């Protein structure tokens, strides 16, 4: 009898210890974090793939509907989303966590009430919605972003950078106050391993017709970011791509889909590059999200804002060597503002301690 009681006590102690360890479990920090945003990419396409009703010459200004359908459409929604973003669904989602699929009772909401870019990016980077930010004007952000918070620390000084397609980002990040290098819009790309490649990109940027004056093509932004990564080796990098939103505003559903597909391939290239560099290999976490949702239907998908239902619904993905693989996280409600503290958390830092308005990090454990 005494032996049996001893065994039961031992088992109880072990169970309590395991429970306590699970309750207090924390992610092991990584050395590097890369934050990526895809401007205005709807959850509808991310989780459901191309919408067939929009693959139309009139509704979606699709030049060749048959070609677009052959590239992006399948009756199976899971296959359809894999056609649009194969790397995301065949690799990232299987190794990380994805938030924002309503079919799994998973929602991510934008809290700023404006549902357009400057308020959205500020909410992503500062961790809270600022009701005074009500335009996309080039006004320096008075709030401290998580990038600036990290950059203030001695071990990260000079090790934080941002490459952005939209030319408003130097103001959103407040590069003047923060000291963070922000290469945005049609600003010249400076850091290349190969000088001849630098000159090639300079000439291309000068000679190509500019469809948008305030937004450069994502190919330039991406090349600048990866070259900077190779040359300067930042510990925190922010990559903000913009073409998904711009082609949607132009009403070109085919080019919106093509941009999403290209962005997916850029994610693959970026992660493969980090795995080829010792500093980043198996020691880099990634956070991917968007600044706002979009409307629905034949006209609503083109735009977003407080007058368009659905503009407040977005998505977030997190993956890395120490992030538990959960796929689509079910039965959860999260907010855009949680991205900032999550970026810090992955580095072992607590951004919420800097400002009581900052939202808590996503629960990834």
C-alpha positions as CSV (number, residue, x, y, z in Angstrom):
1,X,0.0,0.0,0.0
2,X,2.8,2.4,0.9
3,X,4.5,1.6,-2.4
4,X,1.3,2.3,-4.3
5,X,0.8,5.7,-2.6
6,X,4.4,6.7,-3.3
7,X,3.9,5.9,-7.0
8,X,0.7,7.9,-7.1
9,X,2.4,10.9,-5.4
10,X,5.3,10.7,-7.8
11,X,3.0,10.6,-10.8
12,X,1.0,13.6,-9.4
13,X,4.2,15.6,-9.0
14,X,5.4,14.8,-12.5
15,X,2.0,15.8,-14.0
16,X,2.0,19.1,-12.1
17,X,5.5,19.8,-13.2
18,X,4.7,19.1,-16.8
19,X,1.6,21.3,-16.5
20,X,3.6,24.1,-14.9
21,X,6.3,23.9,-17.6
22,X,3.6,24.1,-20.3
23,X,1.9,27.0,-18.6
24,X,5.1,29.0,-18.4
25,X,6.6,27.9,-21.7
26,X,8.2,30.7,-23.7
27,X,9.6,30.9,-27.2
28,X,13.3,30.7,-27.4
29,X,14.5,34.0,-28.9
30,X,16.1,34.2,-32.3
31,X,18.8,36.5,-33.4
32,X,17.1,38.0,-36.4
33,X,13.5,38.9,-37.5
34,X,12.2,39.9,-40.9
35,X,8.8,41.6,-41.1
36,X,7.1,41.6,-44.5
37,X,3.8,43.3,-45.5
38,X,1.9,42.7,-48.7
39,X,-0.3,45.8,-49.1
40,X,-4.0,45.2,-49.3
41,X,-3.9,41.4,-50.1
42,X,-7.3,40.2,-49.1
43,X,-7.9,37.2,-46.8
44,X,-10.3,35.9,-49.5
45,X,-7.5,35.2,-51.9
46,X,-5.0,34.1,-49.3
47,X,-7.3,31.4,-47.9
48,X,-9.5,30.8,-50.9
49,X,-7.4,31.6,-54.0
50,X,-8.6,33.4,-57.0
51,X,-12.3,34.5,-57.2
52,X,-13.7,33.1,-60.5
53,X,-16.3,35.8,-60.8
54,X,-13.6,38.5,-61.0
55,X,-11.7,36.8,-63.7
56,X,-13.6,38.7,-66.3
57,X,-12.7,41.2,-69.0
58,X,-15.3,43.7,-67.8
59,X,-15.4,43.2,-64.0
60,X,-11.7,42.5,-63.4
61,X,-10.2,44.1,-66.6
62,X,-8.6,40.7,-67.2
63,X,-6.9,40.7,-70.6
64,X,-7.0,37.0,-71.1
65,X,-9.5,35.3,-68.8
66,X,-8.8,31.8,-70.2
67,X,-5.1,32.2,-69.4
68,X,-5.7,33.6,-65.9
69,X,-8.2,30.7,-65.1
70,X,-5.6,28.2,-66.3
71,X,-3.0,29.7,-64.1
72,X,-4.9,30.4,-60.9
73,X,-8.3,28.6,-60.8
74,X,-9.4,25.2,-59.6
75,X,-12.7,24.0,-58.2
76,X,-11.0,22.9,-55.0
77,X,-10.4,26.0,-52.8
78,X,-7.3,24.4,-51.1
79,X,-5.8,23.7,-54.5
80,X,-6.8,27.1,-55.7
81,X,-5.0,28.9,-52.9
82,X,-1.9,26.7,-53.6
83,X,-2.0,27.8,-57.2
84,X,-1.9,31.4,-56.1
85,X,0.7,31.2,-53.3
86,X,2.4,27.8,-53.5
87,X,5.3,28.5,-51.2
88,X,3.1,30.0,-48.6
89,X,0.8,27.0,-48.4
90,X,3.2,24.2,-49.2
91,X,6.0,25.4,-46.9
92,X,5.3,28.4,-44.6
93,X,1.8,27.4,-43.4
94,X,3.1,23.9,-42.6
95,X,6.0,25.2,-40.5
96,X,4.3,28.1,-38.8
97,X,1.1,29.7,-37.7
98,X,-1.5,31.5,-39.8
99,X,-4.3,33.7,-38.3
100,X,-7.3,35.1,-40.0
101,X,-9.3,32.4,-41.8
102,X,-13.0,32.9,-41.0
103,X,-13.8,29.4,-42.0
104,X,-11.7,28.2,-39.0
105,X,-13.3,30.8,-36.7
106,X,-10.0,32.7,-36.9
107,X,-10.1,36.4,-37.3
108,X,-7.7,39.3,-37.3
109,X,-9.2,42.8,-37.1
110,X,-7.9,46.3,-37.8
111,X,-8.8,48.6,-34.9
112,X,-8.0,52.0,-36.4
113,X,-11.5,52.5,-38.0
114,X,-9.9,54.1,-41.1
115,X,-8.9,50.9,-43.0
116,X,-6.3,52.5,-45.3
117,X,-2.6,52.5,-45.4
118,X,-0.9,55.0,-43.1
119,X,-3.2,54.2,-40.2
120,X,-2.8,50.5,-40.9
121,X,1.0,50.5,-41.1
122,X,1.2,52.7,-38.0
123,X,-1.0,50.2,-36.1
124,X,1.2,47.3,-37.3
125,X,4.4,49.0,-36.3
126,X,3.4,50.9,-33.1
127,X,1.1,48.2,-31.7
128,X,-2.0,50.4,-31.3
129,X,-4.4,52.5,-33.3
130,X,-3.9,56.2,-33.2
131,X,-7.2,58.0,-34.0
132,X,-5.3,61.2,-34.9
133,X,-3.8,59.5,-38.0
134,X,-6.5,60.0,-40.5
135,X,-4.7,60.5,-43.9
136,X,-1.9,59.1,-46.0
137,X,-0.1,62.5,-45.9
138,X,3.6,62.6,-45.5
139,X,3.6,63.6,-41.8
140,X,6.2,62.1,-39.4
141,X,4.7,59.6,-37.0
142,X,4.8,60.9,-33.5
143,X,4.5,57.4,-32.1
144,X,7.5,55.1,-31.6
145,X,7.5,52.0,-33.8
146,X,8.8,48.6,-32.7
147,X,11.6,49.2,-35.2
148,X,12.6,52.3,-33.4
149,X,12.2,50.7,-30.0
150,X,14.6,47.9,-31.0
151,X,17.0,50.3,-32.8
152,X,17.5,52.2,-29.5
153,X,19.1,49.2,-27.9
154,X,22.9,49.2,-28.2
155,X,23.1,45.6,-29.6
156,X,20.7,46.6,-32.4
157,X,22.0,50.1,-33.2
158,X,22.7,50.3,-36.9
159,X,21.2,46.8,-37.3
160,X,17.7,47.7,-38.3
161,X,16.6,48.7,-41.8
162,X,13.5,49.0,-44.0
163,X,12.9,48.7,-47.7
164,X,9.5,49.8,-48.9
165,X,7.8,50.3,-52.2
166,X,5.6,53.3,-51.0
167,X,7.3,56.6,-50.5
168,X,5.4,57.5,-47.3
169,X,7.2,54.9,-45.2
170,X,10.1,57.2,-44.1
171,X,7.4,59.3,-42.4
172,X,5.5,56.3,-40.9
173,X,8.7,54.9,-39.5
174,X,9.9,58.5,-38.8
175,X,13.4,57.8,-40.1
176,X,14.5,61.3,-39.2
177,X,13.9,60.8,-35.4
178,X,14.6,57.0,-35.3
179,X,17.8,57.1,-37.3
180,X,16.6,53.9,-39.1
181,X,17.6,53.8,-42.8
182,X,14.4,53.6,-44.9
183,X,14.7,53.1,-48.6
184,X,11.4,53.8,-50.2
185,X,9.6,54.9,-53.3
186,X,12.0,55.6,-56.2
187,X,14.9,56.3,-54.0
188,X,18.2,55.0,-55.4
189,X,19.3,51.6,-54.2
190,X,22.8,52.0,-52.7
191,X,24.1,48.7,-51.3
192,X,25.0,46.0,-53.8
193,X,27.7,43.2,-53.7
194,X,28.3,44.0,-57.4
195,X,28.7,47.6,-58.6
196,X,27.7,46.7,-62.1
197,X,24.4,45.3,-60.8
198,X,23.8,48.5,-58.8
199,X,24.3,50.5,-62.0
200,X,21.9,48.3,-63.9
201,X,19.1,48.8,-61.4
202,X,19.8,52.5,-61.3
203,X,19.4,52.7,-65.1
204,X,16.3,50.5,-65.1
205,X,14.7,52.7,-62.4
206,X,15.4,55.8,-64.5
207,X,14.3,54.4,-67.9
208,X,11.2,52.3,-67.0
209,X,7.8,54.1,-67.3
210,X,6.5,54.8,-63.8
211,X,2.9,53.6,-63.5
212,X,2.8,55.1,-60.0
213,X,4.9,58.1,-59.0
214,X,4.8,57.4,-55.3
215,X,5.2,53.6,-55.5
216,X,8.1,51.8,-57.2
217,X,7.8,48.3,-58.5
218,X,8.3,45.6,-55.9
219,X,11.1,44.0,-57.9
220,X,13.3,47.0,-57.1
221,X,12.3,47.1,-53.4
222,X,13.0,43.4,-53.0
223,X,16.4,43.6,-54.8
224,X,17.4,46.5,-52.6
225,X,16.4,44.6,-49.5
226,X,18.2,41.3,-50.3
227,X,21.4,43.1,-51.4
228,X,21.3,45.1,-48.2
229,X,20.8,41.9,-46.3
230,X,23.9,40.4,-47.9
231,X,26.1,43.5,-47.5
232,X,25.0,45.0,-44.2
233,X,23.5,42.0,-42.4
234,X,20.8,43.7,-40.3
235,X,19.3,41.9,-37.4
236,X,15.8,43.3,-38.1
237,X,14.6,44.0,-41.6
238,X,11.3,45.3,-42.7
239,X,10.2,44.6,-46.3
240,X,7.0,46.4,-47.4
241,X,5.7,45.4,-50.9
242,X,2.9,47.3,-52.5
243,X,1.8,46.0,-55.9
244,X,-1.1,43.9,-54.7
245,X,-2.9,47.0,-53.5
246,X,-2.0,49.2,-56.5
247,X,-3.2,46.7,-59.1
248,X,-6.4,46.2,-57.2
249,X,-7.0,49.9,-57.1
250,X,-6.4,49.9,-60.9
251,X,-9.1,47.3,-61.2
252,X,-6.7,44.8,-62.8
253,X,-7.6,41.5,-61.1
254,X,-5.2,39.5,-63.3
255,X,-2.3,41.7,-62.2
256,X,-3.4,41.6,-58.6
257,X,-3.2,37.8,-58.8
258,X,0.1,37.9,-60.6
259,X,1.5,40.3,-57.9
260,X,0.4,37.9,-55.2
261,X,2.0,35.0,-57.0
262,X,5.2,37.0,-57.5
263,X,5.2,38.0,-53.8
264,X,4.9,34.4,-52.8
265,X,8.0,33.6,-54.9
266,X,9.9,36.5,-53.3
267,X,9.2,35.0,-49.9
268,X,10.7,31.8,-51.1
269,X,13.8,33.6,-52.4
270,X,14.2,35.6,-49.3
271,X,14.0,32.6,-47.0
272,X,16.4,30.6,-49.2
273,X,18.8,33.5,-49.0
274,X,18.7,33.6,-45.2
275,X,19.4,29.9,-45.1
276,X,22.6,30.5,-47.2
277,X,24.1,33.1,-44.8
278,X,25.5,31.8,-41.5
279,X,24.2,34.7,-39.4
280,X,20.6,34.0,-40.5
281,X,20.6,30.2,-41.0
282,X,18.1,28.6,-38.6
283,X,18.2,31.7,-36.5
284,X,15.6,34.0,-38.2
285,X,11.9,34.4,-37.6
286,X,9.4,35.9,-40.1
287,X,6.2,37.8,-39.7
288,X,3.9,38.4,-42.6
289,X,0.8,40.5,-42.7
290,X,-1.1,43.3,-44.5
291,X,-2.2,46.8,-43.7
292,X,-6.0,46.5,-44.4
293,X,-8.6,44.3,-45.9
294,X,-10.8,45.1,-49.0
295,X,-14.4,45.2,-49.9
296,X,-16.2,42.3,-51.8
297,X,-18.1,41.9,-55.0
298,X,-17.6,43.2,-58.5
299,X,-16.6,46.7,-57.3
300,X,-15.8,46.4,-53.6
301,X,-12.6,44.3,-54.1
302,X,-10.9,47.3,-55.8
303,X,-10.9,49.4,-52.7
304,X,-11.1,49.7,-48.9
305,X,-12.1,52.1,-46.2
306,X,-14.5,52.7,-43.4
307,X,-17.4,52.7,-45.9
308,X,-16.6,49.2,-47.3
309,X,-17.6,46.2,-45.2
310,X,-14.7,43.7,-44.8
311,X,-11.9,46.3,-44.9
312,X,-11.2,45.6,-41.2
313,X,-10.5,41.9,-41.7
314,X,-6.9,40.9,-42.3
315,X,-4.5,38.0,-41.7
316,X,-1.1,37.3,-40.1
317,X,1.5,34.6,-40.5
318,X,4.4,33.8,-38.2
319,X,7.1,31.2,-38.7
320,X,10.7,30.5,-37.7
321,X,12.9,27.9,-36.1
322,X,11.3,28.2,-32.6
323,X,7.7,28.9,-33.6
324,X,5.5,25.8,-33.1
325,X,4.0,24.5,-36.3
326,X,0.2,24.9,-36.0
327,X,-1.0,25.8,-39.5
328,X,-4.2,27.7,-39.5
329,X,-4.8,28.7,-35.9
330,X,-8.5,28.0,-35.1
331,X,-11.0,29.6,-32.7
332,X,-9.0,32.8,-32.1
333,X,-9.5,36.5,-32.4
334,X,-6.4,38.7,-32.9
335,X,-5.7,42.2,-33.9
336,X,-3.4,44.1,-36.2
337,X,-1.8,45.8,-33.3
338,X,-0.4,42.5,-32.0
339,X,2.2,42.4,-34.8
340,X,4.6,44.9,-33.2
341,X,4.9,43.1,-29.8
342,X,5.2,39.8,-31.7
343,X,8.2,41.0,-33.6
344,X,9.8,42.1,-30.3
345,X,8.8,38.8,-28.6
346,X,10.6,36.7,-31.2
347,X,13.8,38.6,-30.3
348,X,13.1,38.0,-26.6
349,X,12.0,41.6,-26.0
350,X,8.9,43.1,-24.4
351,X,7.6,46.0,-26.5
352,X,4.4,46.3,-24.3
353,X,6.6,47.6,-21.5
354,X,7.4,50.7,-23.6
355,X,3.8,52.0,-23.8
356,X,0.6,50.9,-22.1
357,X,-1.3,51.3,-25.4
358,X,0.8,48.6,-27.1
359,X,-1.2,45.4,-27.7
360,X,0.1,42.1,-26.4
361,X,2.0,39.7,-28.6
362,X,0.3,36.9,-30.3
363,X,0.2,33.7,-28.2
364,X,2.4,31.4,-30.3
365,X,3.4,28.9,-27.7
